[in-house]
Amino acid sequence: MEQATLPRNVSRIQADESFSFACHPQVDCFTECCRELELALTPYDVLRLKRETGLGSSTFLADFVIIEQEKEDSFPRFYLTMVDDGRASCVFVSKEGCTVYQGRPGACRAYPMGRAAVRQADNSIEEFFVLIKEAHCHGFQEKEIQNSSRYSKEQGLVEFNAFNDRIAKLLQHEKIRQGMRLTEEQKDFFILALYDLDTFRTRLDAQELPAQEQYTANKESYRDDEQLLIFAVEWLGRQLF
């Protein structure tokens, strides 16, 4: 994406470029960024949120996630439900702040930055960052100096980015770029493997899914959700491509 195509309030920043920003309850716009919100969820977002809420993945999806897919979309999209309070507030925001702060999504951690990850021909990932300056946000008036690297580490984004980069290699696969569309079975596999980990594990345990010899050989390690998600990305790649 070229900088000229970005909205007026969004600017591309270099990895070491400094900016002033801080967010805390004493900033008068605290939680405003949690309203009038359309929050897309990655698989790792859902993993962390279902763990933070103590819910199973199927229950979390049913209660808190909206799944949409337009005709032109190769993959379904997943959004956090919002409260019908006239301000489209996040379902997890309170007057005191985020009620799932330790498991909050990557986009919330990154704000006011945005990160793009682009798969290259050699399957590597090239990243770049942008800074989003919205009228409601007064965090830029704070004196704390940040840059994209420091802010990412402070907000716990490194692990989120690593998982998102794995999944980008599926979403930006060459066959997808050439116009491939998923069958209904492949779409079901996509939702199951990446967003409904508990059910995915159960079906693997019951040997109801194809090509799962690797899972059987390493079953105990896949009791860990992060390890299972890594396996799920690899498994799904085999089913799709």
C-alpha positions in Angstrom: 0.0 0.0 0.0 1.3 3.4 -1.0 1.1 6.2 1.5 -0.9 8.3 -1.1 -3.8 5.8 -0.7 -4.0 6.2 3.0 -6.8 8.3 4.6 -5.9 11.8 5.7 -5.7 10.9 9.4 -3.4 7.9 8.7 0.3 8.3 8.0 3.0 5.7 7.5 5.8 5.7 10.0 9.3 4.1 10.0 10.2 1.5 12.6 12.4 3.9 14.6 10.2 7.0 14.1 9.2 8.7 17.4 5.8 9.9 18.3 4.2 11.1 21.6 1.4 9.0 23.0 0.0 7.4 26.1 -3.3 6.0 27.2 -4.5 5.7 30.8 -7.6 6.5 32.9 -6.5 10.1 33.4 -6.6 11.0 29.7 -10.0 12.6 29.2 -10.9 10.5 26.2 -10.3 7.2 28.1 -12.4 4.3 26.4 -13.6 6.5 23.6 -11.7 4.3 21.2 -13.8 1.4 22.4 -16.9 2.9 20.9 -18.3 3.4 17.4 -16.2 0.4 16.7 -15.9 -2.3 14.0 -13.4 -4.7 15.5 -12.1 -7.5 13.3 -10.8 -10.6 15.2 -7.9 -12.8 14.2 -7.7 -16.4 15.3 -5.2 -15.5 18.0 -7.5 -12.8 19.3 -10.2 -15.3 19.7 -7.8 -17.8 21.4 -6.8 -15.1 24.0 -10.4 -13.8 24.5 -12.0 -17.2 25.1 -9.2 -18.0 27.6 -9.7 -14.6 29.3 -13.5 -15.1 29.6 -13.2 -18.7 30.6 -15.5 -19.8 27.8 -15.1 -22.6 25.4 -14.4 -21.6 21.8 -17.9 -22.6 20.5 -19.6 -20.6 23.2 -17.4 -17.6 22.7 -18.1 -17.6 18.9 -21.9 -17.9 19.5 -22.1 -15.2 22.1 -19.5 -12.6 21.0 -18.6 -13.0 17.3 -20.4 -12.0 14.1 -19.2 -14.0 11.0 -19.7 -12.3 7.7 -18.7 -12.9 4.1 -19.4 -10.8 1.0 -19.4 -12.4 -2.4 -16.0 -10.9 -3.3 -14.4 -12.2 -0.1 -12.2 -15.3 -0.3 -12.6 -16.0 3.5 -15.2 -15.2 6.1 -14.6 -12.3 8.4 -15.0 -12.3 12.1 -16.1 -9.3 14.2 -16.6 -8.7 17.9 -20.2 -8.0 18.8 -21.0 -4.5 20.0 -23.5 -3.3 22.6 -26.7 -1.7 21.2 -26.3 1.4 23.3 -26.4 4.0 20.6 -22.7 4.2 20.5 -21.8 0.7 19.3 -19.6 0.2 22.4 -17.4 -2.8 22.8 -19.1 -5.6 24.8 -16.1 -5.7 27.1 -15.7 -2.0 27.9 -16.8 -0.5 31.3 -16.4 2.9 32.9 -13.2 1.6 34.5 -11.8 0.4 31.2 -11.4 -2.9 29.4 -12.8 -5.9 31.4 -10.6 -8.4 29.4 -7.5 -6.2 29.3 -5.0 -9.1 29.6 -6.6 -10.9 26.7 -7.6 -7.8 24.6 -7.3 -8.1 20.8 -4.2 -7.2 18.9 -5.9 -4.2 17.2 -6.7 -2.7 20.7 -3.1 -3.3 21.8 -1.7 -1.6 18.7 -4.0 1.5 18.7 -3.2 4.2 17.6 -0.8 2.3 15.4 -1.8 -0.1 12.6 0.3 -2.8 11.1 0.2 -4.4 7.7 1.9 -7.7 6.9 2.4 -8.6 3.2 3.5 -12.0 2.1 6.4 -11.9 -0.4 7.2 -14.3 -3.2 9.7 -16.1 -1.0 7.0 -16.6 1.6 8.6 -14.1 4.0 6.5 -11.4 5.6 7.2 -7.7 5.0 5.6 -5.4 7.6 5.0 -1.7 7.9 3.3 0.5 10.4 0.9 3.5 10.3 -0.2 6.0 12.9 -3.9 6.7 13.2 -4.8 10.2 14.5 -8.6 10.4 15.3 -10.3 13.5 16.6 -11.5 11.9 19.7 -8.1 10.6 20.8 -6.1 13.0 23.1 -3.4 10.5 23.9 -1.1 12.3 21.5 -1.0 15.2 23.9 0.8 13.0 26.4 4.5 13.4 26.7 5.6 9.8 26.6 7.8 9.1 23.6 7.1 5.9 21.6 8.2 4.2 18.4 6.6 1.2 16.7 9.1 -1.3 18.1 9.0 -0.1 21.7 5.2 0.3 21.6 4.7 -3.2 20.1 6.7 -4.8 22.9 5.1 -2.7 25.7 1.6 -3.8 24.5 2.5 -7.5 24.1 2.0 -7.4 20.3 5.0 -9.5 19.4 3.2 -12.8 20.0 0.1 -11.6 18.3 2.1 -10.5 15.2 3.9 -13.8 15.0 0.6 -15.7 14.8 -1.0 -13.3 12.4 2.0 -13.6 10.1 1.6 -17.4 10.0 -2.1 -16.9 9.0 -1.2 -14.2 6.5 0.6 -16.9 4.5 -2.8 -18.6 4.1 -4.9 -15.5 3.5 -2.4 -14.2 0.9 -1.5 -17.5 -0.7 -0.8 -17.3 -4.4 -3.9 -19.3 -5.3 -6.0 -16.9 -3.3 -4.4 -14.0 -5.1 -5.3 -15.7 -8.4 -9.0 -15.8 -7.4 -9.4 -19.1 -5.6 -12.7 -19.4 -3.7 -13.3 -21.9 -0.9 -15.8 -24.7 -1.1 -18.4 -25.0 1.7 -16.3 -27.8 3.2 -13.2 -25.7 3.1 -15.0 -22.7 4.6 -16.2 -24.9 7.5 -12.6 -26.2 8.0 -11.4 -22.6 8.1 -13.8 -21.6 10.8 -13.2 -24.8 12.8 -9.4 -25.0 12.7 -8.7 -21.3 13.3 -11.6 -20.0 15.3 -13.1 -23.0 17.2 -10.0 -24.6 18.6 -11.8 -26.6 21.3 -14.1 -28.3 18.8 -11.2 -28.8 16.4 -9.2 -30.6 19.2 -12.3 -32.8 20.1 -12.8 -33.8 16.4 -9.1 -34.6 16.0 -9.2 -36.7 19.2 -12.2 -38.6 17.7 -10.4 -39.0 14.4 -13.2 -37.3 12.5 -10.9 -35.1 10.4 -8.6 -36.0 7.5 -4.8 -36.2 7.5 -4.1 -35.9 11.2 -1.2 -38.4 11.8 1.0 -35.6 13.0 -1.6 -34.7 15.6 -1.9 -38.3 16.9 1.9 -38.5 17.2 2.1 -35.3 19.3 -1.3 -35.2 20.9 -0.1 -34.2 24.4 1.7 -31.1 23.1 -1.6 -30.0 21.4 -3.3 -29.7 24.8 -1.7 -26.2 24.6 -3.9 -23.9 22.6 -1.0 -22.0 21.1 0.6 -25.2 19.8 -2.7 -26.4 18.5 -3.2 -23.2 16.6 0.2 -23.5 15.0 -0.7 -27.1 14.0 -4.2 -25.8 12.8 -2.6 -23.3 10.4 -0.4 -26.1 8.9 -3.3 -28.6 8.7 -5.6 -26.0 7.1 -2.9 -25.2 4.5 -2.9 -28.9 3.5 -6.7 -28.9 3.2 -6.9 -25.7 1.1 -3.9 -25.9 -1.1 
